[in-house]
Amino acid sequence: MNEYRRDVPTLRTPDTVPTQQSRPGLPVTPVMLAGAAAAVVAMLFTVLFLLTRVPERAAAVAVTERPSHTVAPVETPGEQPTSSAPTPSDPPPTGTPAYSQAVDPCAAVGDDLVRKLTLFPDKSQIRADECEWRTLDPAAALPGNVQFTLKVSVRVLPGDLAAAQQQLLAQRQDSVLLARQWSPAGVGDESWSTLYTLEPDNAGPTVATVGARVSNAVIQVTYQRRVTEDPSGHLTKGAVEVAKAMIAKLGAGG
């Protein structure tokens, strides 16, 4: 029987199973694994950074908001607190009301003074008791620091000195909300002045305001310039000069 047996070829089973590295394609190296791990770590740090940035942004917004007017200002000698109520320096007015007719605010300031303070005045009047002059610059060629705005108002409260004083104090409080403090202006029967700058890190403007009561008439002057400060007091001096001119005009019969 054995002499007729033929040798039949058999298949040999490999001792090992091919691994992933033996397959055709790009081999995975330790450098590639390290790069992938670094990318994952970078993504985790990015997510954590964004999550922690949210409260910081909210805090930044809270800091840049304008402080409430209830915050007490830093007082300096000669400056008054921020109250709008009458103080010992605001005694009740006495005397007889001197004015009964409305006053034209545009006619209460002379042309020469307006030109002196605004250079090339462009007048506008929206309300009957207010007048405004701006530096005319049609070609937009003037630098910001020579652009001025002068605004005046005259309000007559017939027969009521107390109402005129309350009007003056209300105007003072409105201005103090931005300026934080006020000083006596030394004009009329009673007066005040403030100075503040809007957008101090940019280009202003810096605004000087003077309010004054003459009998039952209330005057307010706002003089501003596109600057971030007024160390020489030019704006306040200009506003006081206008207030004095308006008071003289009222005394002369308007």
C-alpha positions in Angstrom: 0.0 0.0 0.0 2.8 2.5 0.9 4.5 2.1 -2.4 1.5 3.6 -4.2 1.1 6.6 -1.7 2.0 9.9 -3.3 3.3 12.8 -1.5 0.6 15.5 -1.2 1.8 19.0 -0.7 0.5 20.6 2.4 0.0 24.3 3.3 2.1 25.7 6.1 0.4 27.9 8.6 2.5 31.0 9.4 3.8 31.1 12.9 2.8 34.8 13.4 -0.1 37.0 12.3 1.0 40.1 10.3 0.8 43.2 12.4 -0.4 46.7 11.5 3.1 47.8 10.7 3.4 45.1 8.1 0.5 46.4 6.1 1.3 48.6 3.2 0.9 52.4 3.8 2.5 55.2 5.8 4.2 53.7 8.8 3.3 55.1 12.3 6.4 56.5 13.9 7.0 57.8 17.5 7.4 61.3 16.1 3.9 61.2 14.6 2.5 60.0 17.9 4.2 62.8 19.8 2.8 65.4 17.3 -0.7 64.1 17.7 -0.4 64.2 21.5 0.8 67.7 21.3 -2.1 68.8 19.2 -4.6 67.3 21.6 -2.9 69.1 24.5 -3.0 72.4 22.6 -6.8 72.0 22.0 -7.4 71.3 25.7 -5.5 74.4 26.7 -7.5 76.5 24.1 -10.8 75.3 25.5 -9.7 76.0 29.0 -8.5 79.5 28.0 -11.8 80.4 26.3 -13.8 79.2 29.3 -11.7 81.3 31.8 -11.9 84.4 29.6 -15.7 84.8 29.9 -15.7 86.2 33.5 -12.7 88.4 32.7 -14.6 90.1 29.9 -17.6 90.6 32.1 -15.5 92.2 34.7 -13.9 94.5 32.1 -17.3 95.8 31.0 -18.2 96.5 34.6 -15.1 98.5 35.2 -15.4 100.7 32.1 -19.0 101.6 32.8 -19.6 105.2 34.0 -19.6 105.2 37.8 -22.9 106.0 39.5 -23.5 109.6 40.5 -23.7 108.4 44.1 -20.0 107.8 44.2 -18.4 110.6 46.3 -15.9 112.7 44.3 -12.5 113.7 45.5 -13.0 117.2 46.9 -10.5 120.0 46.5 -10.4 123.3 48.3 -13.1 125.7 47.1 -15.2 123.0 45.5 -18.7 122.1 46.6 -20.3 118.7 47.2 -22.5 117.1 44.6 -25.9 117.7 46.3 -28.7 119.4 44.3 -30.6 120.5 47.4 -30.1 124.0 48.8 -27.2 124.3 51.1 -26.1 127.1 53.5 -24.5 128.7 50.4 -27.9 128.6 48.7 -30.1 130.8 50.9 -33.7 131.5 49.8 -33.9 134.3 47.3 -35.2 137.7 48.3 -36.4 140.8 46.5 -38.9 141.4 43.8 -39.0 139.6 40.4 -37.4 141.9 37.8 -38.4 140.2 34.5 -41.8 139.3 33.0 -41.0 138.8 29.3 -39.0 136.0 27.6 -35.5 137.0 26.4 -34.0 136.1 23.0 -30.8 134.2 23.9 -29.2 134.8 20.5 -29.5 138.5 21.0 -28.1 138.3 24.6 -24.5 137.7 23.4 -22.7 140.2 21.2 -21.4 139.2 17.8 -17.8 140.2 18.7 -17.7 138.0 21.7 -19.2 135.1 19.8 -16.5 135.4 17.1 -13.8 135.7 19.8 -14.8 132.4 21.3 -15.8 130.3 18.2 -13.6 131.9 15.5 -16.0 131.3 12.6 -19.5 131.1 14.2 -22.3 129.1 12.6 -25.5 129.9 14.5 -28.5 127.6 15.1 -31.6 127.9 17.3 -33.9 125.0 17.9 -35.6 126.1 21.1 -36.9 129.6 21.8 -34.8 129.9 25.0 -31.6 128.4 23.6 -29.0 129.5 21.0 -25.9 127.8 19.8 -22.8 128.7 17.8 -20.3 126.1 16.3 -17.0 126.8 14.6 -17.8 126.7 10.9 -15.5 124.2 9.1 -17.2 123.2 5.8 -14.0 121.7 4.3 -13.3 119.8 7.5 -9.8 121.3 7.3 -9.5 122.7 10.9 -7.8 120.6 13.5 -10.0 119.4 16.4 -8.4 121.7 19.0 -9.7 124.8 17.2 -13.3 123.6 17.0 -15.5 125.2 19.6 -19.2 125.1 20.6 -20.9 127.8 22.6 -24.5 127.3 23.8 -26.5 129.7 25.9 -30.0 129.7 27.4 -32.2 132.2 29.2 -35.3 131.2 31.1 -37.5 133.7 32.8 -39.9 132.5 35.5 -42.4 135.4 35.9 -43.1 136.4 39.4 -41.4 133.4 41.1 -37.9 133.8 42.6 -38.1 130.4 44.4 -38.9 128.6 41.1 -35.9 130.4 39.5 -33.6 129.2 42.2 -34.9 125.6 41.9 -34.3 125.8 38.1 -30.8 126.9 38.8 -30.1 124.1 41.3 -31.6 121.5 39.0 -29.3 122.6 36.2 -26.4 122.4 38.6 -27.2 118.9 39.6 -27.5 117.8 35.9 -24.0 119.1 35.3 -22.6 117.7 38.5 -23.6 114.2 37.4 -20.7 114.4 34.9 -18.4 116.8 36.6 -18.7 115.4 40.1 -18.1 118.8 41.7 -18.9 122.4 41.2 -17.4 125.8 42.2 -19.0 129.2 42.6 -18.8 131.3 39.4 -19.0 134.7 41.1 -21.7 136.2 38.8 -25.3 137.2 39.3 -27.3 136.7 42.5 -26.0 133.1 42.8 -24.0 130.9 40.4 -22.0 127.8 39.8 -19.5 126.4 37.3 -18.3 122.9 36.4 -15.6 121.5 34.1 -15.4 117.9 32.8 -14.0 116.0 29.8 -15.8 113.4 27.8 -13.7 110.5 26.3 -10.5 111.7 28.0 -8.4 109.0 26.3 -9.5 110.1 22.8 -10.1 113.7 21.8 -12.6 115.2 24.3 -14.4 117.5 24.2 -13.7 119.3 27.4 -16.8 121.2 28.6 -17.1 124.2 30.9 -20.6 125.2 32.1 -21.7 128.2 34.1 -25.1 128.7 35.6 -26.4 131.9 37.1 -29.6 133.4 38.5 -30.4 137.1 38.2 -33.6 137.8 40.1 -36.2 135.5 38.4 -34.1 134.8 35.2 -31.8 131.8 34.9 -28.8 131.8 32.6 -26.8 128.8 31.5 -23.6 128.9 29.3 -21.9 125.9 27.9 -18.5 126.4 26.2 -16.6 123.4 24.9 -13.5 122.6 22.8 -12.3 119.4 21.2 -9.4 118.8 23.6 -8.8 116.4 26.5 -8.0 119.0 29.1 -8.1 122.8 29.8 -5.1 123.5 32.1 -5.2 127.3 31.4 -8.9 127.6 32.3 -9.7 129.1 28.9 -13.1 127.4 28.6 -14.3 128.4 32.1 -13.1 132.0 31.6 -14.9 132.1 28.3 -18.1 130.8 29.8 -18.0 133.3 32.7 -17.3 136.1 30.3 -20.4 135.2 28.3 -22.5 134.9 31.5 -21.4 138.4 32.5 -22.3 139.8 29.1 -25.7 138.2 29.2 -26.4 139.6 32.7 -25.3 143.1 31.5 -27.7 142.7 28.6 -30.6 141.8 30.9 -29.7 144.7 33.2 -29.9 147.0 30.1 -33.4 145.8 29.3 -32.7 142.8 27.1 
